[in-house]
Amino acid sequence: MKGLFSTFRKLGGWSLLDQWLKAGVLPYAVAQVCLTGASRKSLELVRLGVQQKILHKLRKRYLPVLEAFDEEWKSGLYATKREVCPRIWICWMQGMENAPKLVQDCYLSIQEHVTGRKIVLITAKNRKEYIVFPDYIEQQYEAGIITHTHFSDLLRVALLAKYGGTWIDATVFCTGGVVPSYMLDSDFFVFQNLKPGADGHVLNISSWFMTAYAENKMVLAVRKLLYEYWKENDRLIDYFLLHHFFSMVMDFYADDWKKVIPFSNSVPHILLLRLFEPYNKGCYEDLKRICPFHKLAYKRAPEEFALKGTFYDVIFNK
């Protein structure tokens, strides 16, 4: 029972139930729990089923918007630049001086290892120098309807659509070495949930690291969907709205999506999973060889950060 409640909390707990209620999928979720049981695996399957239902709802409503965008694209409305933008976009609204230590260390690692590019730190004070959203988005953000997390989703898409470059979450740690050119210089690149692990999933990209040329077709399409969504709605149907819209766009522009070089999003999470385990130099060196970027998280218990001899302690307290 304790494990069940732990899984329930990890999946989102009561806030997730409230979100499902507002999205109109709670009756489906309850029915699935009654049919399949309430084990950890069953709850995971229910969550996947709910995501499928939400994607279906979004596709039914917004596919015409995507089709209209496609007609605009074909008409030449968008002047594609197809140029590599040597910018790295990182956001910490309060300013890096007010960020947790782990976030500051991650930011320093990008500055140290990702050279030859302009690193732009987006804050609450300077964000409008780069992107001004439509009034209906700004108003809903100021009213708290659009959450800080989702606003960050809107921000990364808007920046990449307008300027291009690479968006890197503030909790991404760079260990240096050779950074594959496709990660920073591609027309479009994201880490992906690859088969066979992707089977049954609808959310198959990670948004914490995104590279694109300015006015990339898929990024522009997602921006169009997001803006249209907030024209019509005053609540967020799902925490992963950005990912749902990317799923729609990936299916719609399947030939373009096939050109994106695949790299598993599980690999950059290995360090996070081991962060507070006893340090193993061989393991760490292997991780650095596999991938130069590692997605971490700063929301952990203070006593974990205080542990000695862990990966975190050796890497970040040196």
Stockholm file with secondary structure:
# STOCKHOLM 1.0

chainA/1-318         MKGLFSTFRKLGGWSLLDQWLKAGVLPYAVAQVCLTGASRKSLELVRLGVQQKILHKLRKRYLPVLEAFDEEWKSGLYATKREVCPRIWICWMQGMENAPKLVQDCYLSIQEHVTGRKIVLITAKNRKEYIVFPDYIEQQYEAGIITHTHFSDLLRVALLAKYGGTWIDATVFCTGGVVPSYMLDSDFFVFQNLKPGADGHVLNISSWFMTAYAENKMVLAVRKLLYEYWKENDRLIDYFLLHHFFSMVMDFYADDWKKVIPFSNSVPHILLLRLFEPYNKGCYEDLKRICPFHKLAYKRAPEEFALKGTFYDVIFNK
#=GR chainA/1-318 SS CHHHHHHHHHHTHHHHHHHHHHHTCHHHHHHHHHHHCSSHHHHHHHHHHHHHHHHHHHHHHHHHHHHHHHHHHHTTCSCCCCCCCCEEEEECTTCGGGSCHHHHHHHHHHHHHSCSSEEEEECTTTGGGTCCCCHHHHHHHHTTSSCHHHHHHHHHHHHHHHTCEEEECTTEEECCSCCCHHHHHSSEEEEECCTTTTTTCSCCEEEEEEEECTTCHHHHHHHHHHHHHHHHCSSCSCTTHHHHHHHHHHHHTHHHHHTSCCCBSSGGGHHHHHTTSBCCHHHHHHHHHHCSEEECCCCSCHHHHTCSSBHHHHHHCC
#=GC SS_cons         CHHHHHHHHHHTHHHHHHHHHHHTCHHHHHHHHHHHCSSHHHHHHHHHHHHHHHHHHHHHHHHHHHHHHHHHHHTTCSCCCCCCCCEEEEECTTCGGGSCHHHHHHHHHHHHHSCSSEEEEECTTTGGGTCCCCHHHHHHHHTTSSCHHHHHHHHHHHHHHHTCEEEECTTEEECCSCCCHHHHHSSEEEEECCTTTTTTCSCCEEEEEEEECTTCHHHHHHHHHHHHHHHHCSSCSCTTHHHHHHHHHHHHTHHHHHTSCCCBSSGGGHHHHHTTSBCCHHHHHHHHHHCSEEECCCCSCHHHHTCSSBHHHHHHCC
//
